[in-house]
Amino acid sequence: MGTDVTKLYQGCMGTDVTKLYQGCMGTDVTKLYHGCMETGVTELYQGCMGTDVTKLYHGCMGTDVTKLYQGCVGTDVTKLYQGCVGTDVTKLYQGCMGTGVTMLYQGCMETGVTNLYQGCMETDVTNLYQDCMGTDVTKLYQGCMETGVTNLYQGCMQTDVTTLYQGCTVTVATKLYQGCMETGVTKLYQGCMGTGVTKLYQGCMETGVTELYQGCMETGVTKLYQGCMGTDVTKLYQGCMETDVTKLYQGCMGTDVTKLYQGCMGTDVTKPYHGCMGTDVTKLYQGCMGTGVTNLYQGCMETGMTNLYQGCVGTDVTKLYQGCMGTGVTKLYQGCMGTCVTKLYQGCMGTCVTEPYQGCMGTGVTKLYQG
């Protein structure tokens, strides 16, 4: 916990950091976040620390940017990520610094990976996270240090783990996170514990919470994000279609924004998203439906790949993930491809799984997660 940290997020601790985000520590960083360019912000986002870094992250390619991110491969980029394997990758992903980490993350099983993920520094962590099951994983995920946690998180059921979640360990927290209401847990969320934070985030409606969401400070924002519908909220996010907002996403508010997304704002932006450049990609990902989108998602360029996604390749998958409904693919998501899987989730494969993921519980839920 940091003194005066009025807003924190995903495993971040910062002093005087009124606004930080996913694994980033910055002094005087009043604004960072998901693909946002800030003036005087020497530290950007998701595991990126850079001075004079004029280009940041999430689907952004910058000249002289030796470190990009999320599925982006660049020349001399010794650090990549998400489903990417790089030689001499000493550093992996989302706010993590790892020594001898030859493999990276998200759905990957690494041998000898002493460090894992999202802003976490783990010792003796032989296995990592997201849809990975590891034995002897004493530390788990998203900026958290757990003792005796043999299993990890996101989409994973833990034995004897009554309290755990995206990087959080809460005593009395019988229920954890993402879009979940906690009992007795007045503060919790993506690896964050905050004093005075009576409400949390991701898919949750909070009362009196004027500021929330992924690294964004909003004044008078009574409506938040990820899968949350709010009165008068004409714009929200991830997989949500807003009035007048033909396309928008993660913490982005825009009128007439026909194309935007995780950190990308642009009219006639034919190629947005997560480090992916695609011709004829009029619509991208995360809650976006695209026609003729042959290539999309997380930093993967596929030729003739009509469906793909975080390590998943599916035939006849015309639509992919996060907030997207696809023909033939009734449900799919983060690295999961399932037939008859009406509900599944981040790295979890289940037949007739009536409960999907991250804070979502639904019988006959033909649509799954994130919102």
MIMI-907330 format. One line per field, with one value per residue: residue number from 0; residue in one letter; x, y, z of N, C-alpha, C in turn. Coordinates in pm, whole numbers, plus 50000, padded with zeros to 5 digits. Example, Ala and Ser with C-alpha at 12.3 -4.5 7.8 and 13.67 -1.06 7.14 Angstrom:
num = [0  1]
residuo = [A  S]
nc1 = [51319  51285]
nc2 = [49431  49775]
nc3 = [50780  50708]
cac1 = [51230  51367]
cac2 = [49550  49894]
cac3 = [50780  50714]
cc1 = [51320  51290]
cc2 = [49670  50003]
cc3 = [50780  50787]
// end
This chain:
num = [0  1  2  3  4  5  6  7  8  9  10  11  12  13  14  15  16  17  18  19  20  21  22  23  24  25  26  27  28  29  30  31  32  33  34  35  36  37  38  39  40  41  42  43  44  45  46  47  48  49  50  51  52  53  54  55  56  57  58  59  60  61  62  63  64  65  66  67  68  69  70  71  72  73  74  75  76  77  78  79  80  81  82  83  84  85  86  87  88  89  90  91  92  93  94  95  96  97  98  99  100  101  102  103  104  105  106  107  108  109  110  111  112  113  114  115  116  117  118  119  120  121  122  123  124  125  126  127  128  129  130  131  132  133  134  135  136  137  138  139  140  141  142  143  144  145  146  147  148  149  150  151  152  153  154  155  156  157  158  159  160  161  162  163  164  165  166  167  168  169  170  171  172  173  174  175  176  177  178  179  180  181  182  183  184  185  186  187  188  189  190  191  192  193  194  195  196  197  198  199  200  201  202  203  204  205  206  207  208  209  210  211  212  213  214  215  216  217  218  219  220  221  222  223  224  225  226  227  228  229  230  231  232  233  234  235  236  237  238  239  240  241  242  243  244  245  246  247  248  249  250  251  252  253  254  255  256  257  258  259  260  261  262  263  264  265  266  267  268  269  270  271  272  273  274  275  276  277  278  279  280  281  282  283  284  285  286  287  288  289  290  291  292  293  294  295  296  297  298  299  300  301  302  303  304  305  306  307  308  309  310  311  312  313  314  315  316  317  318  319  320  321  322  323  324  325  326  327  328  329  330  331  332  333  334  335  336  337  338  339  340  341  342  343  344  345  346  347  348  349  350  351  352  353  354  355  356  357  358  359  360  361  362  363  364  365  366  367  368  369  370]
residuo = [M  G  T  D  V  T  K  L  Y  Q  G  C  M  G  T  D  V  T  K  L  Y  Q  G  C  M  G  T  D  V  T  K  L  Y  H  G  C  M  E  T  G  V  T  E  L  Y  Q  G  C  M  G  T  D  V  T  K  L  Y  H  G  C  M  G  T  D  V  T  K  L  Y  Q  G  C  V  G  T  D  V  T  K  L  Y  Q  G  C  V  G  T  D  V  T  K  L  Y  Q  G  C  M  G  T  G  V  T  M  L  Y  Q  G  C  M  E  T  G  V  T  N  L  Y  Q  G  C  M  E  T  D  V  T  N  L  Y  Q  D  C  M  G  T  D  V  T  K  L  Y  Q  G  C  M  E  T  G  V  T  N  L  Y  Q  G  C  M  Q  T  D  V  T  T  L  Y  Q  G  C  T  V  T  V  A  T  K  L  Y  Q  G  C  M  E  T  G  V  T  K  L  Y  Q  G  C  M  G  T  G  V  T  K  L  Y  Q  G  C  M  E  T  G  V  T  E  L  Y  Q  G  C  M  E  T  G  V  T  K  L  Y  Q  G  C  M  G  T  D  V  T  K  L  Y  Q  G  C  M  E  T  D  V  T  K  L  Y  Q  G  C  M  G  T  D  V  T  K  L  Y  Q  G  C  M  G  T  D  V  T  K  P  Y  H  G  C  M  G  T  D  V  T  K  L  Y  Q  G  C  M  G  T  G  V  T  N  L  Y  Q  G  C  M  E  T  G  M  T  N  L  Y  Q  G  C  V  G  T  D  V  T  K  L  Y  Q  G  C  M  G  T  G  V  T  K  L  Y  Q  G  C  M  G  T  C  V  T  K  L  Y  Q  G  C  M  G  T  C  V  T  E  P  Y  Q  G  C  M  G  T  G  V  T  K  L  Y  Q  G]
nc1 = [50084  50050  50129  49890  49789  49544  49418  49457  49574  49558  49774  49951  50154  50199  50358  50217  50119  49862  49723  49763  49857  49826  50088  50260  50470  50486  50608  50434  50285  50009  49836  49808  49772  49608  49715  49725  49845  50045  50133  50447  50455  50658  50650  50478  50254  50109  50333  50543  50819  50956  51182  51146  50992  50809  50625  50377  50183  49992  49905  50043  50292  50613  50876  51206  51122  51210  51089  50786  50489  50225  50179  50330  50588  50905  51188  51491  51360  51378  51208  50901  50580  50266  50182  50395  50715  51039  51385  51632  51471  51459  51291  50952  50616  50347  50416  50619  50942  51180  51442  51633  51413  51305  51084  50756  50437  50087  49894  50097  50323  50601  50933  51156  51099  51143  51025  50702  50408  50222  50320  50446  50698  50839  50983  51113  50898  50787  50596  50364  50095  49762  49547  49711  49822  49995  50228  50343  50342  50398  50355  50121  49945  49900  50042  50046  50148  50137  50098  50124  49953  49860  49739  49653  49491  49260  49009  49053  48990  49040  49172  49102  49158  49015  49009  49116  49235  49254  49538  49488  49461  49237  49130  48845  48732  48522  48434  48554  48676  48647  48383  48236  48048  48160  48157  48184  48415  48534  48708  48873  49010  49146  49416  49446  49428  49246  49218  48924  48804  48517  48388  48446  48550  48579  48324  48147  47895  47923  47847  47871  48122  48325  48546  48697  48793  49025  49295  49190  49085  48791  48574  48278  48192  47969  47925  48085  48285  48395  48167  47957  47646  47513  47289  47225  47468  47613  47823  48020  48183  48411  48288  48046  47786  47739  47516  47534  47794  47969  48180  48380  48583  48765  48783  48751  48603  48407  48262  48128  48337  48447  48626  48823  49009  49178  49376  49397  49300  49130  49024  48919  49086  49216  49356  49369  49400  49556  49857  49827  49817  49607  49481  49188  49064  48813  48684  48785  48885  48813  48518  48431  48274  48362  48358  48483  48717  49000  49225  49301  49309  49515  49813  49870  49933  49759  49744  49488  49364  49078  48986  49111  49294  49407  49624  49460  49331  49082  48867  48629  48566  48435  48404  48572  48680  48639  48368  48264  48045  48043  47978  47907  48083  47984  48063  48363  48693  48967  49211  49069  48902  48603  48377  48036  48068  47909  47964  48260  48597  48879  49130  49006  48855  48545  48284  47951  47961  47806  47866  48050  48284  48518  48366  48118  47811  47592  47301  47234  47359  47443  47624  47944  48194  48358  48176]
nc2 = [49881  50219  50543  50795  50697  50731  50619  50310  50019  49707  49539  49743  49963  50276  50580  50887  50857  50936  50830  50532  50230  49900  49745  49962  50211  50538  50864  51154  51086  51151  51062  50764  50461  50234  50256  50533  50854  51055  51377  51452  51219  50993  50735  50478  50239  49918  49738  49878  50085  50380  50632  50919  50786  50805  50665  50443  50187  49884  49790  49979  50092  50208  50418  50344  50233  50009  49838  49703  49556  49343  49110  49215  49229  49347  49494  49423  49396  49281  49206  49068  48934  48800  48511  48491  48376  48445  48464  48510  48661  48841  48975  48963  49003  49237  49445  49303  49197  48982  48757  48548  48452  48277  48215  48337  48443  48428  48171  48001  47745  47750  47644  47661  47920  48172  48399  48544  48689  48985  49243  49115  48979  48687  48430  48113  48039  47818  47779  47967  48169  48259  48045  47843  47573  47524  47337  47364  47634  47891  48148  48360  48551  48849  49089  48994  48824  48511  48270  47930  47891  47676  47661  47875  48152  48335  48195  47956  47703  47695  47491  47487  47746  47997  48258  48455  48594  48786  48860  48925  48875  48816  48816  48690  48741  48581  48569  48659  48844  49024  49173  49079  49082  49140  48993  49151  49237  49527  49653  49564  49415  49370  49285  49493  49678  49907  50189  50319  50258  50158  50038  49830  49722  49649  49547  49600  49782  50079  50273  50605  50596  50781  50774  50530  50230  50107  50272  50522  50843  50978  51248  51284  51060  50836  50599  50302  50058  49778  49572  49692  49842  50158  50410  50665  50628  50656  50559  50286  50001  49734  49509  49619  49793  50124  50402  50611  50573  50408  50245  50161  50145  49997  50215  50436  50724  50843  51044  50975  50822  50606  50409  50273  50184  49991  50214  50332  50590  50696  50828  50662  50468  50199  49998  49902  49807  49585  49568  49475  49483  49520  49471  49594  49567  49669  49668  49594  49435  49305  49323  49401  49371  49246  49276  49080  49067  48931  48904  48947  49008  48990  49081  48905  48820  48685  48490  48436  48350  48328  48315  48365  48410  48493  48275  48089  47904  47873  47687  47804  47999  48282  48498  48629  48692  48821  48978  48930  48770  48476  48307  47973  47955  47940  48014  48139  48215  48379  48195  47962  47708  47562  47300  47283  47408  47607  47786  47921  48008  48215  48030  47803  47502  47368  47133  47181  47377  47569  47793  48070  48295  48517  48665  48615  48455  48235  48069  47902  48091  48223  48390  48488  48614  48898  49132]
nc3 = [50000  49926  50046  50027  49798  49607  49401  49274  49109  48941  49092  49165  49346  49472  49572  49619  49375  49207  49011  48871  48717  48584  48690  48689  48816  48903  48963  49006  48796  48664  48485  48316  48183  47958  47660  47636  47560  47749  47860  47970  48095  48200  48247  48106  48037  48117  48230  48124  48133  48057  47953  47770  47599  47341  47221  47315  47417  47383  47103  46967  46753  46761  46645  46719  46944  47149  47307  47292  47310  47428  47222  47023  46790  46749  46583  46733  46960  47257  47435  47437  47423  47544  47433  47275  47189  47265  47191  47429  47584  47837  47983  48057  48058  48106  48329  48445  48544  48456  48526  48333  48212  47971  47843  47793  47872  47949  47920  47880  47958  48147  48184  48440  48480  48672  48732  48717  48624  48529  48679  48883  49089  49125  49318  49276  49136  48934  48756  48560  48484  48390  48266  48324  48513  48801  48992  49319  49312  49482  49474  49324  49115  48921  49052  49309  49608  49713  49968  49998  49792  49574  49341  49066  48924  48743  48599  48710  48941  49280  49532  49863  49856  49970  49951  49706  49413  49124  49191  49454  49804  50036  50359  50486  50261  50094  49855  49542  49297  48986  48875  49071  49370  49686  50008  50302  50203  50158  50006  49724  49439  49123  49234  49406  49706  49873  50087  50201  49975  49890  49694  49413  49103  48754  48590  48784  48953  49114  49400  49453  49365  49207  49062  48873  48710  48467  48504  48450  48534  48623  48649  48807  48692  48706  48612  48533  48403  48207  48119  48245  48274  48268  48379  48158  48063  47788  47671  47712  47724  47636  47442  47439  47286  47221  47224  46953  46966  46762  46766  47027  47320  47595  47834  47675  47551  47302  47051  46743  46696  46497  46486  46722  47007  47249  47338  47092  46887  46613  46303  46021  46079  45977  46074  46382  46711  46951  46873  46617  46271  46006  45680  45548  45783  45929  46159  46483  46765  47090  47189  46951  46637  46333  45981  45729  45858  45854  45992  46325  46656  46952  46884  46680  46353  46102  45814  45609  45825  45967  46209  46522  46818  47136  47137  47026  46759  46533  46322  46103  46271  46266  46414  46690  47002  47335  47401  47158  46938  46761  46455  46458  46657  46958  47200  47306  47401  47564  47478  47466  47300  47233  47170  47191  47418  47605  47786  47881  47942  48023  47957  48039  47971  47915  47909  47858  48043  48257  48388  48313  48323  48484  48713  48617  48623  48494  48382  48098  47961  47678  47597  47695  47885  48024  48098]
cac1 = [50000  50128  50067  49824  49753  49398  49372  49561  49519  49627  49902  50041  50168  50274  50346  50178  50071  49717  49666  49862  49795  49888  50230  50340  50497  50536  50589  50371  50215  49867  49759  49886  49671  49576  49735  49702  49965  50036  50241  50534  50444  50778  50619  50350  50159  50125  50467  50640  50880  51049  51204  51143  50916  50701  50525  50352  50154  49868  49878  50110  50428  50684  51013  51301  51060  51269  51000  50648  50407  50112  50171  50399  50726  50976  51330  51566  51269  51417  51098  50773  50477  50144  50181  50512  50835  51153  51515  51692  51368  51486  51179  50831  50502  50267  50476  50709  51081  51225  51576  51637  51282  51315  50950  50676  50321  49951  49863  50218  50386  50742  51019  51261  51055  51145  50938  50585  50336  50160  50377  50488  50832  50825  51100  51075  50772  50821  50487  50310  49958  49654  49512  49819  49813  50131  50250  50440  50338  50372  50316  50038  49938  49872  50097  50026  50236  50052  50166  50045  49859  49909  49679  49648  49368  49181  48942  49097  48929  49145  49135  49136  49183  48886  49022  49223  49181  49349  49643  49447  49435  49158  49076  48704  48682  48480  48404  48647  48655  48600  48240  48172  48026  48224  48094  48283  48531  48500  48800  48948  49009  49267  49540  49454  49359  49247  49148  48817  48746  48407  48342  48559  48559  48553  48193  48070  47836  47957  47773  47963  48254  48336  48661  48736  48843  49160  49384  49127  49023  48679  48501  48135  48165  47896  47918  48219  48340  48386  48043  47862  47552  47475  47190  47286  47601  47599  47942  48093  48304  48436  48180  47919  47757  47682  47440  47616  47931  47966  48288  48462  48642  48838  48809  48752  48477  48423  48146  48167  48460  48410  48723  48920  49036  49285  49481  49404  49192  49161  48920  48977  49189  49186  49427  49387  49424  49664  49976  49793  49791  49538  49416  49044  49016  48733  48647  48883  48864  48753  48386  48404  48233  48422  48327  48603  48835  49070  49328  49284  49359  49638  49945  49892  49897  49737  49706  49378  49314  48955  48960  49226  49285  49505  49672  49358  49304  48962  48812  48494  48545  48434  48412  48653  48667  48600  48254  48225  47971  48085  47898  47971  48150  47885  48135  48506  48761  49107  49284  48984  48817  48525  48256  47930  48102  47825  48025  48396  48670  49021  49212  48930  48776  48443  48169  47829  47996  47701  47921  48163  48408  48541  48255  47992  47742  47469  47251  47187  47428  47504  47734  48020  48259  48384  48057]
cac2 = [50000  50340  50657  50887  50634  50738  50529  50216  49922  49585  49509  49858  50037  50397  50692  51009  50824  50946  50746  50448  50123  49772  49724  50081  50298  50664  50980  51262  51034  51171  50988  50669  50382  50167  50317  50677  50934  51160  51474  51443  51088  50917  50594  50456  50142  49775  49683  49953  50198  50434  50775  50966  50691  50880  50571  50357  50048  49827  49806  50094  50066  50334  50417  50341  50173  49876  49754  49736  49483  49261  49051  49293  49190  49457  49473  49447  49390  49167  49173  49075  48896  48731  48406  48503  48321  48515  48426  48613  48747  48848  49039  48924  49086  49318  49494  49206  49195  48849  48720  48412  48412  48255  48204  48442  48429  48401  48040  47929  47676  47773  47566  47746  48058  48213  48515  48527  48783  49110  49321  49031  48925  48568  48346  47973  48018  47743  47790  48101  48204  48253  47915  47752  47513  47497  47272  47437  47776  47957  48285  48350  48637  48991  49173  48940  48723  48422  48161  47808  47891  47578  47688  48017  48224  48355  48081  47834  47676  47665  47406  47549  47888  48062  48396  48484  48657  48862  48922  48969  48779  48888  48734  48723  48756  48449  48583  48754  48948  49078  49176  49008  49159  49069  49005  49197  49289  49662  49695  49459  49427  49336  49296  49620  49697  50050  50240  50407  50209  50070  49971  49791  49757  49555  49487  49626  49913  50130  50390  50707  50578  50876  50739  50392  50178  50095  50385  50645  50925  51049  51327  51272  50939  50745  50472  50258  49990  49637  49500  49759  49930  50262  50503  50779  50594  50634  50494  50211  49933  49596  49427  49690  49889  50242  50490  50708  50526  50289  50159  50220  50041  50016  50346  50540  50791  50918  51060  50959  50745  50486  50305  50302  50067  49994  50312  50387  50677  50739  50821  50592  50380  50068  49897  49939  49701  49509  49537  49406  49568  49436  49538  49574  49543  49786  49657  49508  49333  49332  49378  49453  49276  49294  49207  49061  49079  48804  48898  49041  48991  49007  49078  48795  48846  48556  48495  48345  48308  48401  48314  48341  48481  48456  48139  47998  47908  47793  47683  47856  48098  48411  48602  48576  48690  48930  49055  48903  48648  48426  48203  47844  47963  47997  48075  48112  48321  48372  48071  47845  47672  47450  47264  47263  47481  47726  47879  47885  48122  48231  47913  47692  47430  47294  47090  47215  47464  47669  47916  48110  48346  48641  48731  48592  48331  48236  47944  47928  48210  48194  48482  48474  48699  49041  49211]
cac3 = [50000  49920  50109  49937  49672  49603  49297  49236  49018  48909  49151  49166  49469  49440  49663  49550  49242  49216  48908  48808  48643  48562  48706  48665  48928  48850  49046  48933  48680  48692  48388  48238  48119  47835  47529  47635  47557  47848  47854  48085  48157  48167  48261  48047  48084  48124  48240  48047  48198  47958  47951  47632  47519  47279  47176  47428  47416  47334  46962  46908  46708  46760  46599  46828  47060  47160  47382  47268  47403  47393  47090  46922  46770  46686  46564  46854  47074  47337  47522  47369  47514  47516  47333  47190  47249  47209  47239  47512  47640  47980  48049  47990  48028  48196  48452  48507  48507  48492  48487  48282  48166  47828  47788  47851  47954  47908  47869  47848  48069  48132  48271  48490  48482  48811  48751  48637  48543  48567  48788  48995  49092  49206  49329  49279  49066  48815  48659  48563  48507  48293  48213  48356  48645  48842  49119  49399  49282  49608  49446  49208  49001  48919  49157  49442  49662  49791  50033  49997  49681  49479  49210  49045  48917  48623  48541  48776  49071  49374  49644  49989  49836  49989  49912  49614  49294  49047  49268  49586  49908  50133  50463  50498  50125  50051  49714  49493  49209  48860  48855  49180  49490  49793  50138  50398  50133  50117  49902  49657  49295  49053  49308  49477  49832  49893  50202  50162  49851  49927  49575  49334  48962  48648  48580  48904  48965  49244  49442  49501  49308  49097  48978  48872  48584  48418  48494  48404  48637  48566  48746  48784  48617  48795  48543  48509  48286  48180  48132  48332  48207  48361  48328  48092  48017  47645  47623  47812  47683  47604  47394  47456  47181  47280  47136  46883  46967  46679  46809  47131  47401  47717  47889  47573  47527  47178  46966  46604  46691  46425  46514  46825  47085  47345  47318  46957  46846  46478  46202  45908  46130  45922  46149  46521  46806  47009  46795  46494  46157  45910  45570  45546  45918  45963  46299  46543  46864  47219  47183  46817  46536  46210  45858  45650  45942  45845  46095  46432  46787  47026  46827  46587  46216  46042  45674  45586  45955  45991  46351  46607  46943  47236  47128  46977  46617  46514  46189  46096  46375  46198  46514  46795  47144  47422  47363  47021  46913  46632  46395  46478  46785  47048  47308  47304  47472  47597  47464  47476  47188  47281  47100  47287  47538  47604  47876  47914  47989  48027  47977  48094  47874  47986  47833  47928  48154  48265  48441  48234  48376  48554  48777  48548  48656  48418  48329  47963  47916  47549  47580  47816  47977  48025  48082]
cc1 = [50088  50053  50010  49790  49602  49340  49485  49498  49614  49768  50000  50039  50247  50251  50319  50132  49919  49649  49775  49793  49885  50040  50316  50353  50548  50508  50534  50301  50067  49779  49849  49790  49687  49596  49710  49835  49949  50156  50320  50524  50562  50757  50485  50279  50200  50268  50571  50692  50976  51060  51211  51074  50796  50590  50498  50309  50026  49842  49944  50253  50499  50827  51104  51240  51110  51185  50857  50563  50294  50107  50240  50542  50796  51122  51402  51477  51303  51309  50970  50665  50359  50148  50299  50632  50953  51282  51573  51589  51387  51374  51054  50727  50438  50331  50568  50850  51130  51363  51574  51502  51288  51180  50868  50550  50191  49932  49985  50278  50535  50820  51132  51225  51046  51057  50814  50529  50280  50213  50419  50630  50823  50954  51051  50941  50807  50712  50431  50159  49862  49642  49628  49799  49954  50139  50360  50447  50300  50327  50220  50047  49904  49915  50077  50125  50148  50134  50073  49942  49914  49849  49669  49508  49294  49127  48980  49032  49039  49091  49189  49167  49049  48891  49140  49159  49287  49446  49602  49423  49359  49099  48934  48645  48646  48449  48506  48595  48573  48453  48167  48159  48084  48152  48203  48408  48496  48595  48873  48931  49147  49394  49554  49373  49362  49165  49042  48750  48637  48353  48462  48543  48521  48419  48108  48017  47865  47875  47873  48103  48265  48455  48684  48795  48990  49239  49321  49059  48909  48607  48355  48100  48098  47885  48059  48238  48317  48255  47943  47775  47507  47374  47263  47428  47589  47721  48003  48203  48296  48315  48045  47903  47688  47610  47533  47762  47934  48077  48366  48510  48717  48870  48811  48613  48492  48294  48197  48299  48425  48508  48818  48935  49156  49398  49488  49280  49221  49043  48988  49092  49153  49259  49451  49448  49561  49779  49947  49761  49722  49470  49270  48988  48939  48690  48751  48827  48801  48621  48352  48368  48289  48386  48455  48729  48905  49180  49290  49364  49504  49769  49971  49846  49878  49694  49598  49321  49190  48921  49089  49209  49382  49544  49570  49337  49184  48912  48668  48464  48550  48441  48497  48606  48622  48489  48209  48153  48008  47997  47975  48043  48053  47952  48282  48574  48903  49169  49198  48900  48735  48401  48153  47961  48021  47879  48168  48471  48820  49098  49136  48844  48671  48328  48047  47858  47893  47751  48045  48275  48399  48416  48122  47934  47614  47430  47195  47247  47500  47619  47814  48076  48271  48260  47936]
cc2 = [50125  50454  50750  50825  50629  50647  50433  50106  49809  49572  49624  49928  50162  50508  50817  50982  50826  50862  50660  50338  50003  49766  49845  50165  50429  50779  51090  51215  51045  51097  50887  50591  50329  50248  50465  50751  51045  51250  51464  51310  51005  50768  50571  50339  49998  49727  49758  50072  50257  50584  50814  50866  50764  50790  50479  50220  50007  49860  49926  50057  50199  50317  50425  50285  50031  49781  49792  49653  49404  49216  49130  49248  49301  49423  49511  49448  49265  49126  49180  49030  48818  48634  48412  48447  48389  48469  48543  48710  48746  48912  48996  49030  49159  49349  49397  49216  49059  48819  48575  48361  48399  48243  48314  48392  48394  48268  47960  47866  47693  47688  47657  47892  48101  48334  48496  48657  48905  49174  49239  48983  48804  48488  48204  47947  47949  47747  47929  48103  48184  48122  47817  47699  47479  47433  47349  47585  47847  48101  48277  48469  48782  49067  49119  48833  48636  48310  48042  47803  47796  47596  47836  48066  48224  48228  47950  47822  47635  47580  47471  47697  47958  48207  48417  48537  48738  48936  48966  48855  48856  48792  48781  48739  48619  48451  48681  48824  48995  49068  49102  49098  49078  49093  49043  49252  49427  49716  49575  49479  49404  49365  49424  49620  49846  50092  50336  50362  50110  49993  49931  49824  49647  49487  49510  49769  49963  50254  50487  50691  50669  50846  50591  50360  50195  50223  50515  50716  50999  51125  51316  51149  50840  50608  50428  50178  49842  49571  49567  49853  50034  50353  50625  50751  50561  50566  50412  50132  49787  49514  49493  49791  50007  50324  50598  50668  50398  50193  50229  50111  50093  50159  50458  50594  50868  50924  51053  50888  50613  50373  50352  50178  50087  50089  50370  50469  50718  50726  50757  50506  50241  49958  49944  49825  49648  49475  49466  49507  49481  49518  49499  49542  49667  49784  49568  49422  49383  49402  49436  49342  49328  49207  49197  49080  48945  48792  48994  48993  48999  48981  48965  48832  48712  48574  48391  48292  48388  48401  48288  48425  48423  48310  48041  48016  47819  47800  47726  47954  48235  48526  48546  48612  48820  49016  49032  48770  48602  48313  48074  47841  48025  48062  48043  48230  48287  48234  47948  47825  47553  47426  47232  47334  47609  47829  47834  48010  48113  48105  47795  47630  47352  47257  47117  47298  47575  47799  47950  48169  48480  48711  48709  48457  48333  48101  47978  48055  48178  48288  48472  48603  48847  49121  49125]
cc3 = [50000  49984  50004  49802  49667  49498  49268  49156  48987  48964  49152  49300  49436  49539  49581  49408  49248  49111  48849  48732  48625  48568  48682  48790  48870  48942  48958  48806  48707  48595  48321  48152  47977  47709  47524  47639  47658  47836  47983  48156  48112  48181  48200  48110  48074  48117  48161  48126  48095  47964  47804  47541  47463  47229  47293  47385  47350  47189  46900  46872  46701  46713  46719  46954  47067  47241  47353  47362  47343  47248  46983  46912  46695  46672  46691  46975  47151  47435  47444  47464  47461  47400  47239  47262  47184  47271  47316  47565  47790  48057  47980  47992  48143  48329  48520  48454  48548  48441  48443  48237  48015  47762  47850  47916  47887  47839  47831  47971  48049  48229  48313  48490  48628  48838  48669  48585  48610  48693  48906  48980  49181  49204  49343  49214  48935  48709  48666  48573  48392  48220  48228  48497  48686  48979  49190  49365  49410  49589  49330  49117  49026  49042  49296  49480  49748  49850  50034  49885  49576  49341  49191  49020  48785  48562  48604  48912  49165  49487  49769  49975  49848  49947  49824  49490  49227  49136  49407  49682  50013  50233  50481  50358  50075  49903  49661  49373  49081  48840  48963  49301  49602  49924  50236  50332  50082  50012  49849  49510  49239  49130  49386  49604  49857  50013  50152  50033  49885  49808  49493  49187  48867  48654  48702  48905  49104  49275  49501  49449  49187  49007  48983  48738  48549  48398  48450  48521  48571  48676  48710  48702  48711  48734  48515  48383  48282  48211  48223  48251  48306  48297  48276  48049  47869  47587  47734  47748  47651  47566  47410  47344  47244  47176  47084  46883  46887  46713  46919  47221  47522  47757  47788  47553  47398  47099  46823  46592  46625  46448  46622  46908  47174  47308  47179  46925  46703  46386  46083  45953  46084  45996  46291  46598  46843  46916  46665  46385  46054  45803  45570  45683  45961  46107  46362  46651  46990  47206  47048  46722  46405  46092  45777  45730  45940  45948  46205  46548  46829  46955  46730  46448  46151  45898  45654  45716  45982  46138  46422  46729  47041  47232  47077  46828  46594  46372  46196  46206  46310  46295  46626  46933  47208  47367  47220  47010  46774  46585  46409  46611  46883  47167  47289  47369  47510  47594  47474  47352  47234  47199  47206  47417  47536  47699  47896  47948  47980  48059  48032  47986  47949  47897  47916  48052  48159  48324  48364  48317  48446  48602  48709  48584  48575  48366  48192  47909  47786  47519  47707  47869  47946  47996  48052]
// end
